[in-house]
Amino acid sequence: MTRTQATPTAATGTVPPDLFGALRQMLLRHGDGLLVVHDTDQHFYANCRRPGANGKAQFFAAVKRSGRRHAFHLMPVYDFPELLAGISPALKQHMQGKSCFNFEHWDDALLQQLQALVDQGAARYVAEGRL
């Protein structure tokens, strides 16, 4: 498993927030129910630990870094679109497709909203016996 640490910026000497690490951590909070397939400094991918009705692994979520862009895929919002009813317009602007959110910059408010969405989605999966 390869992990990289944030390095201080030349201009400020402060360590910028690790966006990939924060997005990854959102998913690891539900680690007991997850089967991690990929976990590198560029890609985190997790299936539900319990197989789907067809006996195959069911995708739960993934984070993929590509340059400055971070794609965050969350399957529960695809399965339960009503979870998106309460999201802010600001978070909605980061959506691409039905279950993907794209981020380039750290934003505390958006990450808190996304964490709440992940938690709600995980709770729905638990209630249905998927996690």
URSULLIN-V646980 format. One record per residue. OMEGA is omega in whole degrees, -180 to 180 (* if undefined). NEAR is the number of other C-alpha atoms within 12 Angstrom. Layout:
omega->{OMEGA & OMEGA}
near->{NEAR & NEAR}
This chain:
omega->{-178 & 178 & 176 & 178 & 174 & 179 & -179 & 176 & -178 & -174 & -172 & -177 & 179 & 179 & 179 & 179 & 179 & -177 & 179 & -180 & 179 & 179 & 178 & -178 & 177 & -179 & -178 & 175 & -180 & -174 & -179 & -179 & -174 & 172 & -176 & -178 & 178 & 175 & 177 & 179 & 179 & -171 & 173 & -175 & -178 & 173 & 172 & -180 & 179 & 179 & 177 & -179 & -180 & 179 & -179 & 177 & 179 & 179 & 174 & -177 & 178 & 172 & 179 & 178 & 176 & -174 & 178 & -175 & 177 & 177 & -179 & -178 & -177 & -175 & -180 & 179 & 174 & -180 & -178 & -176 & 178 & 176 & -178 & -175 & -175 & -177 & -179 & 175 & 180 & 178 & 179 & 179 & -180 & -179 & 172 & -176 & -174 & -174 & -178 & 175 & 179 & 180 & 172 & -176 & 176 & 175 & -175 & -176 & -180 & 180 & 176 & 178 & 179 & 178 & 178 & 179 & 177 & -180 & 178 & 179 & 178 & 179 & 178 & 179 & 178 & -179 & 179 & 178 & 180 & 179 & *}
near->{12 & 11 & 15 & 14 & 14 & 17 & 14 & 13 & 11 & 9 & 9 & 9 & 10 & 11 & 14 & 20 & 20 & 25 & 34 & 38 & 29 & 29 & 42 & 38 & 26 & 32 & 39 & 28 & 18 & 28 & 22 & 18 & 26 & 30 & 27 & 28 & 21 & 20 & 25 & 20 & 26 & 28 & 28 & 37 & 33 & 35 & 34 & 34 & 25 & 24 & 20 & 18 & 11 & 8 & 11 & 13 & 20 & 29 & 30 & 42 & 42 & 39 & 39 & 32 & 27 & 16 & 15 & 16 & 19 & 32 & 32 & 44 & 38 & 45 & 35 & 34 & 34 & 23 & 21 & 22 & 20 & 16 & 27 & 29 & 13 & 17 & 26 & 20 & 13 & 18 & 27 & 23 & 15 & 28 & 26 & 18 & 18 & 22 & 31 & 28 & 34 & 34 & 33 & 23 & 22 & 21 & 20 & 16 & 15 & 28 & 32 & 19 & 26 & 39 & 27 & 24 & 37 & 37 & 27 & 28 & 34 & 36 & 22 & 23 & 32 & 21 & 11 & 17 & 17 & 30 & 29}
